[in-house]
Amino acid sequence: MAMPFHRRKPLVRLLWAAASVGLCTCVQAQSADTVEVRAELENMAGVARSASEGIVSGERLRAMPLLRPGEVMEMVPGLMVTQHAGDGKANQYFLRGFNLDHGTDFATFVAGVPVNMPSHAHGQGYTDLNFLIPELIQKVHYRKGPYDAQVGDFASAGTAHIDYLRQMDSPLAQVTVGQGGFRRLLLAGSPTADAGQGKLLYGLEVFRNDGPWQTPEDLRKLNGVVRYSDGSALNGFALTAMAYRSQWTSTDQVAQRAIDQGWIGRFDSLDRTTGGQTQRYSMSGEWSWLQGDTRTRASAWWLKSSLDLWSNFQYCLSDPSTHCPTGDQFMQREQRQAMGLSLSQSVPVPWGDKAVENSYGLQVRQDNMAPIGLYATREREVLSTLRQDQVWQRSTALWFQNEVRWLPWLRSIAGLRADAYQFDVQSSLPQHSGQTSAHMTSPKLGLVLGPWHKAEVYLNHGYGFHSNDARGTTQPVDPVTPLVRTQASELGVRWTVRPGWTSTVSLWQLKTASELLFVGDAGTTEPSRPSRRTGLEWGHFARVGQHVALDADLSWSRARFTDGDAAGPFIPGAVTTTANLGITLDAWGPWSAAFRLRYFGPRPLLEDGSVKSASSLIGNLRVGYRLDVRNRLSLDVFNVFNTQRNDIEYFYASRLPGESVPVWDRHVHPAEPRMLRLSWSHRFD
């Protein structure tokens, strides 16, 4: 009897899937407007400051099958996106040996607005990208490591700037239906303006999904974007307003023993009233002036957001009664207003025959959270207030960066960043109230050698940091350090093999003075021990002929605690190996196709390495057919091979109803089974 696909060895499955992709070439490509599948990395030679910097175009993103909006981030090589609860909650991210939780140590910006939330009710650096509308993205510019002086908090593992389009060629209406009650309506376009006037972009998304869960997720969201711009990104401005709200019921991670013993099914829940509701409203403005070779930029933004999140990760641990009438459900709540300002200028400076550019800037951010709280609940009804705070937090940064082209084949980039933070916490627990402040300087240095024979060599070294939750900095016992230093080094090569073929290789190391770990049973991040990570990454993009594009990224990392603690050196959740392979076919008559295969390697779940998660290999497929110049159909098939793998795994103690003592066990959230979605798109002009 043939072995079931999901039980074959990962390498065998990888090769089998690659062969399947080859067979798919009989289904050739195209969308309503020609999908230009290209790697913007081709244009990075002579511009990039590290081998791990790149740009992903919106055209390339729109060709991809995306199960969730946050999977846009998986086009950043080596970055994995998963979910351990309802799809209305921020995703779980993994990169360079980090379990980034919901965004810690990876800084993300959308239309100039930072997405990471410091001192968040659920997790430090919480990054909820569910408000993204992928069809409106112009590009994603990513950098790994803390080597850019323009970014500070949360940027140790990397940074992504996501920008929206300024104008669409024609209005778009798109309707998507799928299994699990999936319904999505998108309207987007740019009304015609008089010659010489600005450009208007709008997008409206209405969404509903139940998913494969025994308790319907009932995810409902309403999402809108309006953008007015004039000029270009180099010399012009853009004003953007975004509004988003959603609500959902979660099937959170569940104890593996409950599935094994038949208490619940694989897609069932141990608490059918967990879930959440969130809102996000923002306004931002970006201005740029080009006067000769001097570039001046300014941006300002305002954000209002709220989250109510009900979770239950340990079930009956704190309720000793047999029937567990109360349980361990809790709610995390926050209401936030934040605003920020950024000013920068880049000025060429005459220095003999050397090309020199000096850049400098100022950044200010202020967050006000009132309330930010933790409550004991039952079926979403509040039983008691465990803690409720008002938090005020401000950060100010000055940065300077100098770039010199010493020789035609040698560039240097030197930077210095200084950050100052102020925290003010007013708590319902008076002993936890207080004020504190902290500051940190972060030098950075990069050298670029080449190009030689179409290759460039990059050497980078720099310091960064992440902030800790303000509430931890004022606690009376063992207060946490407000700002935690990180140190990174990288050696990389970018090589243009031939026109349309680009490869990058990076060897890197990153040290952290205090690891921020996600605690699965509490649903929070907590400061932990110092750590060191080393890794190797390889990425490749190839344009094969006129119609076929191939891309691949492979990463390996080693993550260890460095303090010699007897608990063990392994960092829970630190993935060792990841791979992302893709093939895209376009402009082949009326057909289009894109296939992506993702390998997510095993991770240690305990510090001694005695328990590890399983690996997963999942493929997603999109096939499109252009009916005519205005209409297109596309079919997305997620988890093509219907593999039974988990999106996430944790190992901690919990107690189920009827159990007399807590039990240490795996707690898992399954990857969704094979799911189909059909979309019809219509262009009005």
C-alpha positions as a printed Julia matrix, in Angstrom:
685×3 Matrix{Float64}:
   0.0    0.0     0.0
   1.34   3.47   -0.86
   2.33   5.61    2.09
  -0.06   8.57    2.69
   1.41  11.82    1.4
   1.45  13.6     4.77
   3.56  10.78    6.27
   6.34  10.79    3.67
   9.75  12.27    4.47
   9.92  16.06    4.0
  12.56  15.82    1.23
  10.51  13.22   -0.66
   7.42  15.41   -0.36
   9.39  18.44   -1.51
  10.62  16.63   -4.64
   7.19  15.16   -5.31
   5.58  18.58   -5.06
   8.22  20.13   -7.33
   7.39  17.5    -9.93
   3.71  18.36   -9.56
   4.53  22.01  -10.24
   6.27  20.98  -13.43
   3.12  19.17  -14.53
   1.15  22.33  -13.83
   2.95  24.15  -16.64
   0.26  22.86  -18.96
  -2.0   25.41  -17.24
  -0.48  28.66  -18.42
  -0.97  32.15  -17.24
  -2.54  35.56  -17.26
  -4.76  37.93  -15.37
  -7.01  40.69  -16.65
  -4.19  43.15  -16.81
  -0.9   41.47  -17.57
   0.71  40.28  -14.36
   4.3   41.42  -14.53
   6.14  38.87  -12.43
   9.52  40.33  -11.66
  12.03  40.45   -8.85
  12.76  44.01   -7.92
  15.98  42.57   -6.5
  17.37  42.91  -10.02
  17.34  46.66   -9.5
  19.05  46.59   -6.1
  22.64  46.27   -7.33
  24.5   49.5    -6.6
  21.65  50.65   -4.33
  21.21  48.0    -1.62
  23.18  48.33    1.61
  23.06  44.64    2.53
  22.52  41.34    0.77
  19.29  40.8     2.73
  17.58  43.96    1.45
  15.01  43.81   -1.32
  11.75  44.97   -2.84
   8.71  42.86   -3.72
   6.45  44.47   -6.29
   2.69  44.68   -5.96
   2.32  42.9    -9.31
   4.14  39.92   -7.9
   2.01  39.92   -4.74
  -1.22  40.04   -6.73
  -0.21  36.86   -8.56
   0.11  34.88   -5.31
  -2.54  32.76   -3.54
  -2.93  34.28   -0.05
  -4.88  32.46    2.66
  -4.67  35.51    4.96
  -3.69  39.17    4.36
  -0.66  38.79    6.63
   0.83  36.2     4.26
   1.98  39.14    2.15
   4.91  39.06    4.59
   5.94  35.59    3.43
   7.39  37.22    0.32
  10.12  38.49    2.64
  12.62  35.64    2.22
  12.73  33.38    5.26
   9.72  34.9     7.03
   6.95  32.45    8.01
   3.37  33.49    8.89
   1.07  31.26   10.97
  -1.91  31.55   13.31
  -2.62  30.0    16.73
  -6.09  31.46   17.25
  -8.87  33.14   15.26
  -8.0   34.86   12.0
  -9.11  38.21   13.36
  -6.1   38.16   15.68
  -2.59  39.21   14.63
  -0.61  36.45   12.97
   2.36  34.63   14.46
   5.65  35.44   12.66
   8.97  33.56   12.45
  12.26  34.84   11.0
  15.98  34.2    11.49
  15.52  31.77   14.35
  13.05  34.07   16.13
   9.56  33.2    17.19
   8.58  36.82   16.69
   5.27  36.18   18.45
   2.9   38.74   16.94
   5.67  41.0    15.62
   8.3   41.59   18.3
  11.75  42.27   16.76
  10.35  42.87   13.26
   9.22  46.43   12.53
   6.38  46.89   10.03
   4.99  50.08    8.49
   1.95  50.55    6.2
   1.5   53.83    4.3
   3.99  55.46    6.66
   2.19  54.34    9.85
   4.01  51.95   12.25
   1.97  48.8    12.88
   3.87  47.4    15.91
   2.17  48.24   19.2
   4.47  48.82   22.2
   3.13  47.91   25.66
   0.24  46.05   24.04
  -2.4   44.19   26.06
  -1.59  40.87   24.36
   2.06  41.0    23.29
   4.93  43.45   22.94
   5.16  44.76   19.37
   1.73  43.32   18.42
   1.46  43.56   14.6
  -2.06  43.08   13.26
  -2.04  43.16    9.43
  -5.62  42.0     8.92
  -6.5   45.48    7.65
  -4.24  45.04    4.6
  -5.88  44.98    1.15
  -3.31  43.06   -0.95
  -4.73  44.27   -4.28
  -3.81  47.86   -3.37
  -0.18  47.26   -2.39
   2.41  48.96   -4.59
   5.5   47.36   -3.04
   7.07  45.85    0.08
  10.57  47.15    0.83
  12.28  44.91    3.39
  15.6   44.96    5.21
  16.9   42.34    7.63
  19.04  43.18   10.63
  19.37  46.51   12.53
  21.76  48.1    10.01
  19.62  51.07    8.94
  19.86  54.14   11.2
  16.33  55.21   10.21
  14.65  52.38   12.15
  14.89  51.64   15.86
  12.47  49.75   18.09
  11.46  46.21   17.03
  13.81  46.22   14.0
  16.51  43.81   15.22
  15.44  40.92   12.96
  14.25  43.19   10.18
  11.91  45.84    8.81
   9.2   45.97    6.14
   7.71  49.14    4.63
   4.44  48.4     2.82
   3.22  51.15    0.52
  -0.14  51.45   -1.19
  -0.71  52.5    -4.78
  -1.36  56.14   -5.56
  -3.61  55.41   -8.51
  -5.25  52.44  -10.27
  -5.5   52.22  -14.04
  -9.17  51.25  -13.89
 -11.86  50.58  -11.25
 -12.04  47.01   -9.93
 -14.89  44.94   -8.56
 -14.03  41.52   -7.18
 -16.23  38.85   -5.61
 -14.76  35.76   -3.92
 -16.65  32.76   -2.54
 -15.23  29.64   -0.96
 -15.6   26.74    1.42
 -16.28  27.38    5.08
 -18.69  30.2     4.32
 -15.98  32.41    2.81
 -17.36  35.6     1.23
 -15.4   38.67    0.15
 -16.37  41.74   -1.85
 -13.78  44.28   -2.94
 -14.43  47.59   -4.69
 -11.43  49.73   -5.61
 -10.51  52.39   -8.09
  -9.31  55.89   -8.89
 -11.93  58.4   -10.06
 -10.84  60.35  -13.1
  -9.41  63.74  -12.22
  -8.75  66.77  -14.39
  -5.3   67.11  -15.93
  -2.82  68.54  -13.46
  -4.93  67.59  -10.44
  -4.09  65.06   -7.74
  -4.85  61.36   -7.77
  -7.52  59.66   -5.66
  -7.47  55.99   -4.65
 -10.2   54.17   -2.75
 -10.76  50.62   -1.61
 -13.66  49.0     0.27
 -13.6   45.4     1.51
 -16.48  43.44    3.06
 -15.51  40.03    4.4
 -17.01  37.03    6.18
 -15.61  33.56    6.92
 -16.46  30.59    9.17
 -13.45  28.47    8.24
 -13.18  24.69    8.77
 -13.8   24.92   12.52
 -16.5   22.96   14.4
 -17.42  26.22   16.1
 -17.89  28.63   13.18
 -15.35  31.42   13.31
 -17.93  33.95   12.11
 -15.13  36.34   11.19
 -16.65  39.55    9.89
 -14.69  42.58    8.87
 -15.28  45.9     7.17
 -12.23  47.61    5.76
 -11.67  50.84    3.86
  -8.86  52.98    2.42
  -8.93  56.45    0.86
  -5.74  58.03   -0.47
  -5.17  61.4    -2.16
  -1.8   62.14   -3.7
  -0.05  64.53   -6.02
   3.33  64.26   -7.66
   5.6   61.28   -7.02
   7.24  59.57   -4.07
  10.34  61.71   -4.71
   8.59  65.04   -5.17
   5.0   65.18   -3.99
   2.67  64.15   -1.19
   0.16  61.48   -0.2
  -2.64  61.67    2.38
  -4.08  58.34    3.51
  -7.06  57.44    5.71
  -7.78  53.84    6.76
 -10.62  52.33    8.78
 -11.01  48.71    9.86
 -13.11  46.72   12.29
 -13.71  43.02   12.81
 -15.09  40.45   15.23
 -14.63  36.7    15.44
 -14.89  33.5    17.48
 -11.59  31.67   18.03
 -10.66  28.05   17.95
  -7.47  28.55   19.97
  -4.71  25.98   20.38
  -6.01  22.87   22.15
  -4.4   20.11   24.25
  -3.27  17.23   22.03
  -4.55  14.66   24.56
  -8.09  15.99   24.12
  -7.87  15.1    20.41
  -6.09  11.78   20.97
  -8.69  10.65   23.54
 -11.59  11.62   21.29
 -12.96  14.38   23.54
 -12.9   16.8    20.64
 -12.2   16.69   16.91
  -9.09  18.08   15.27
 -10.87  21.32   14.34
 -12.89  21.62   17.54
 -12.5   23.92   20.53
 -12.22  23.49   24.3
 -13.87  26.87   24.89
 -16.39  27.94   22.29
 -16.71  31.5    23.57
 -13.13  32.68   23.0
 -12.53  35.25   20.28
 -12.26  38.96   19.91
 -13.2   42.26   18.35
 -10.9   44.99   17.13
 -11.0   48.4    15.49
  -8.28  50.46   13.82
  -8.51  53.98   12.39
  -5.58  55.97   11.06
  -4.69  59.09    9.12
  -1.26  59.82    7.7
   0.5   62.29    5.47
   3.78  61.9     3.62
   5.58  64.76    1.88
   8.78  64.81   -0.14
  10.7   67.62   -1.83
  13.53  67.28   -4.34
  15.63  70.4    -4.74
  18.58  69.64   -6.93
  20.13  66.58   -5.32
  18.8   67.38   -1.84
  15.86  65.23   -0.71
  13.63  66.31    2.17
  10.92  64.11    3.66
   8.27  64.64    6.31
   5.5   62.42    7.61
   2.88  62.62   10.32
   0.35  60.06   11.48
  -2.46  59.51   13.97
  -3.87  56.16   15.06
  -6.8   55.04   17.18
  -7.27  51.35   17.91
  -8.99  49.0    20.33
  -8.95  45.29   21.08
 -11.02  42.96   23.25
  -9.49  39.49   23.21
 -10.95  36.47   25.08
  -8.61  33.49   25.51
  -8.47  30.23   27.46
  -5.19  28.34   27.18
  -5.22  26.26   30.41
  -8.97  25.5    30.66
  -9.44  24.54   34.34
  -6.04  25.03   35.94
  -7.2   27.67   38.42
 -10.64  26.11   38.99
 -10.21  22.95   41.14
 -13.84  21.82   40.88
 -14.56  18.71   38.82
 -17.0   20.32   36.4
 -14.97  23.53   36.03
 -17.9   25.99   36.01
 -15.63  29.04   35.96
 -12.62  27.92   33.95
  -9.52  29.9    33.02
 -10.92  32.22   30.39
  -9.55  35.76   30.52
  -9.91  38.95   28.52
  -7.16  41.33   27.45
  -8.42  44.8    26.59
  -6.85  47.98   25.39
  -7.9   51.26   23.87
  -5.09  53.26   22.31
  -4.41  56.57   20.67
  -1.0   57.19   19.15
   0.62  59.8    16.97
   3.99  60.36   15.41
   6.15  62.71   13.36
   9.21  62.1    11.21
  11.51  64.61    9.48
  14.59  63.72    7.41
  16.91  65.16    4.79
  19.56  63.7     2.49
  22.22  66.13    1.29
  25.11  65.5    -1.14
  28.35  66.93    0.21
  31.27  67.86   -2.1
  34.39  65.96   -1.01
  36.98  66.01   -3.78
  36.19  63.33   -6.33
  34.24  61.24   -3.81
  30.45  60.97   -3.96
  29.26  61.66   -0.41
  25.72  61.84    0.98
  24.74  62.75    4.53
  21.28  61.89    5.85
  19.79  62.86    9.19
  16.4   62.89   10.82
  14.11  63.28   13.8
  11.36  60.85   14.88
   8.79  61.29   17.65
   6.07  58.88   18.8
   3.57  59.01   21.64
   1.16  56.26   22.75
  -1.67  56.61   25.26
  -3.43  53.44   26.43
  -6.47  53.91   28.63
  -7.49  51.41   29.71
  -5.13  48.51   29.18
  -6.34  45.63   31.31
  -6.55  41.96   32.19
  -9.84  40.47   33.42
 -11.07  37.03   34.56
 -14.1   36.08   32.44
 -16.57  33.27   31.81
 -18.29  33.06   28.43
 -17.07  36.65   27.8
 -18.68  37.95   30.99
 -16.26  39.78   33.31
 -15.92  38.1    36.72
 -13.15  40.26   38.18
 -10.48  42.79   37.25
  -7.02  41.31   37.65
  -5.25  44.5    36.62
  -6.16  47.69   34.81
  -3.74  50.47   33.88
  -3.36  53.73   32.09
  -0.05  53.92   30.23
   1.59  56.91   28.6
   4.72  56.29   26.54
   6.85  58.64   24.41
   9.92  58.0    22.29
  12.2   60.5    20.55
  15.01  59.58   18.17
  17.76  61.42   16.31
  19.7   59.63   13.59
  22.56  60.35   11.2
  23.87  58.31    8.28
  26.86  58.95    6.02
  27.41  57.17    2.7
  30.67  57.53    0.77
  31.63  56.04   -2.58
  35.4   55.79   -2.08
  36.06  54.0    -5.34
  33.88  52.77   -8.21
  33.83  49.39   -6.44
  33.75  50.48   -2.77
  31.0   52.14   -0.71
  30.7   52.68    3.04
  27.59  53.41    5.1
  28.08  54.61    8.68
  25.2   55.51   10.95
  24.38  56.48   14.49
  20.98  56.48   16.16
  20.01  57.83   19.6
  16.67  56.91   21.21
  15.11  58.26   24.41
  11.98  56.79   26.08
   9.66  57.96   28.83
   7.1   55.72   30.56
   4.27  56.64   32.93
   2.09  53.86   34.4
  -0.98  54.46   36.58
  -2.19  51.06   37.79
  -5.17  49.67   39.69
  -2.44  47.99   41.76
  -0.86  51.12   43.3
   2.5   49.47   43.92
   2.85  48.96   40.15
   2.42  52.65   39.32
   5.4   54.8    38.53
   7.52  56.63   35.99
  10.77  55.69   34.35
  12.94  56.67   31.4
  15.73  55.17   29.34
  17.97  56.0    26.41
  20.24  54.09   24.04
  22.64  54.83   21.18
  23.02  52.4    18.28
  26.01  52.67   15.89
  25.92  50.92   12.5
  28.49  50.29    9.76
  28.31  48.75    6.31
  30.75  48.18    3.44
  29.77  47.31   -0.12
  32.4   45.94   -2.5
  31.74  45.62   -6.2
  30.23  45.08   -8.56
  32.76  42.53   -9.78
  31.59  40.22  -12.53
  27.97  41.2   -11.76
  28.44  40.47   -8.04
  28.48  42.66   -4.92
  29.82  41.75   -1.48
  28.27  43.28    1.68
  29.67  43.48    5.19
  27.35  44.85    7.89
  27.58  45.32   11.62
  25.24  47.22   13.88
  23.39  47.59   17.16
  19.65  47.76   17.65
  17.13  47.23   20.45
  13.61  46.33   21.41
  11.59  48.04   24.1
   9.85  46.16   26.89
   6.29  46.59   28.09
   5.99  49.81   30.1
   4.09  47.94   32.85
   7.11  45.74   33.48
   9.46  48.69   33.88
   7.6   50.03   36.95
   6.75  46.78   38.75
   8.12  46.73   42.32
   9.78  43.29   42.14
  12.36  42.54   39.42
  11.49  45.45   37.1
  12.51  44.76   33.5
  15.02  46.8    31.52
  13.09  49.34   29.42
  15.36  48.99   26.35
  17.2   45.77   25.46
  20.26  45.95   23.22
  20.82  43.68   20.23
  23.99  43.28   18.15
  24.13  41.89   14.62
  26.72  41.11   11.93
  26.27  39.93    8.36
  28.35  38.9     5.34
  26.48  38.61    2.07
  26.78  38.37   -1.7
  24.35  39.46   -4.41
  25.03  37.97   -7.82
  23.26  38.61  -11.11
  23.85  35.28  -12.8
  22.37  36.54  -16.05
  19.68  39.09  -16.96
  16.6   38.1   -14.97
  18.53  35.69  -12.69
  19.54  36.99   -9.26
  20.92  35.11   -6.25
  21.74  36.28   -2.73
  23.59  34.5     0.06
  23.86  35.82    3.64
  25.78  34.55    6.66
  24.6   36.35    9.79
  24.76  36.48   13.59
  22.53  38.26   16.11
  22.95  38.59   19.88
  20.19  39.72   22.25
  20.76  40.86   25.84
  17.3   39.58   26.88
  15.1   37.31   24.82
  11.4   38.13   24.6
   9.51  34.82   24.69
   5.87  34.08   24.0
   4.35  32.2    26.97
   1.7   29.91   25.51
  -0.26  29.31   28.71
  -0.51  33.01   29.59
  -0.88  34.44   26.11
   1.78  37.11   26.75
   5.43  37.83   26.0
   7.92  37.92   28.85
  11.59  38.98   29.11
  13.95  36.04   29.37
  17.63  35.12   29.05
  20.39  36.44   26.75
  20.74  34.63   23.43
  22.78  34.28   20.25
  21.65  33.26   16.78
  23.67  32.4    13.7
  22.31  31.52   10.3
  22.7   31.1     6.56
  20.19  32.26    3.93
  19.99  31.74    0.19
  17.51  33.36   -2.15
  17.13  33.07   -5.92
  14.85  34.52   -8.56
  14.92  33.43  -12.2
  12.93  34.6   -15.19
  12.78  31.6   -17.55
  11.83  32.75  -21.01
   8.94  35.14  -21.47
   6.3   33.45  -19.36
   7.82  31.57  -16.41
   9.32  32.9   -13.16
  10.89  30.78  -10.42
  11.78  31.9    -6.92
  13.24  30.08   -3.94
  14.52  31.0    -0.51
  16.11  28.62    1.97
  17.22  29.51    5.5
  19.0   27.72    8.31
  19.63  29.12   11.8
  20.94  28.05   15.18
  19.45  29.78   18.25
  20.74  29.28   21.78
  20.6   30.9    25.2
  24.08  31.96   26.29
  23.88  32.22   30.1
  24.5   28.57   31.01
  21.21  28.19   32.91
  20.53  24.59   33.97
  17.11  24.69   32.24
  18.91  24.23   28.92
  20.23  26.27   25.99
  17.4   25.84   23.48
  15.06  28.77   22.71
  11.42  27.59   22.57
   9.85  28.27   19.18
  13.15  29.01   17.41
  12.81  27.39   13.98
  15.97  25.92   12.43
  15.05  25.41    8.77
  12.54  27.08    6.45
  12.02  27.03    2.69
   9.69  28.79    0.29
   9.56  27.72   -3.37
   7.39  29.25   -6.06
   6.61  29.13   -9.77
   4.54  31.74  -11.57
   3.3   31.58  -15.16
   1.98  34.65  -16.96
   1.01  36.01  -20.37
   0.39  32.57  -21.87
  -2.83  33.16  -23.71
  -5.75  33.67  -21.3
  -4.25  31.48  -18.54
  -2.28  32.32  -15.39
  -0.97  30.14  -12.59
   1.06  30.46   -9.4
   2.14  27.7    -7.05
   3.94  28.14   -3.72
   5.39  25.44   -1.51
   6.34  26.25    2.09
   8.45  24.11    4.41
   8.37  25.04    8.1
  10.91  23.04   10.06
  10.73  21.65   13.61
  11.27  23.88   16.65
  12.27  23.03   20.25
   9.36  23.54   22.64
  11.36  23.3    25.89
  14.72  24.76   26.89
  16.33  21.31   27.22
  15.29  20.34   23.68
  13.48  17.21   24.89
  10.24  18.14   23.08
  10.1   19.42   19.51
   7.32  20.41   17.17
   6.66  18.56   13.94
   7.6   20.08   10.6
   5.08  21.02    7.93
   5.06  21.18    4.13
   2.09  22.96    2.57
   1.41  23.96   -1.04
  -0.97  26.66   -2.32
  -2.09  27.06   -5.93
  -3.81  29.78   -7.96
  -5.08  29.24  -11.51
  -6.63  32.12  -13.44
  -8.44  32.49  -16.75
  -9.08  35.77  -18.58
 -12.58  35.69  -20.02
 -12.1   38.97  -21.89
 -10.31  42.27  -21.47
 -12.47  43.18  -18.47
 -13.32  39.9   -16.74
 -11.19  37.24  -15.09
 -11.84  34.11  -13.05
  -9.32  32.64  -10.61
  -9.36  29.55   -8.41
  -7.25  29.35   -5.24
  -6.52  25.95   -3.73
  -4.96  26.14   -0.26
  -3.16  23.14    1.23
  -3.26  21.41   -2.14
  -2.11  18.05   -0.75
  -4.47  18.25    2.26
  -1.64  17.59    4.72
  -2.58  17.2     8.39
  -0.03  19.47   10.0
  -0.13  22.13   12.69
   0.21  25.87   12.22
   1.67  26.16   15.71
   2.65  23.95   18.68
   3.41  24.76   22.34
   4.24  22.6    25.36
   2.92  23.6    28.78
   0.67  22.45   31.64
  -3.13  22.56   31.5
  -6.04  20.81   33.19
  -9.11  19.54   31.37
 -12.51  19.07   33.05
 -12.39  15.9    35.14
  -8.61  15.83   35.49
  -7.38  15.95   39.08
  -3.95  17.46   38.39
  -2.37  19.6    35.67
  -0.85  17.71   32.74
   2.11  18.83   30.64
   1.14  18.36   27.0
   1.45  19.65   23.46
  -1.06  22.34   22.6
  -1.68  22.65   18.87
  -3.55  24.72   16.34
  -4.06  22.76   13.1
  -3.32  24.11    9.65
  -6.5   24.44    7.63
  -7.36  21.47    5.38
  -7.66  21.82    1.62
  -9.84  24.86    0.95
 -11.12  26.23   -2.39
 -11.94  29.84   -3.25
 -13.27  31.15   -6.55
 -12.93  34.83   -7.54
 -14.47  36.88  -10.33
 -12.84  40.21  -11.12
 -14.26  42.91  -13.37
 -12.48  46.01  -14.68
 -14.9   48.8   -15.56
 -12.67  50.67  -18.03
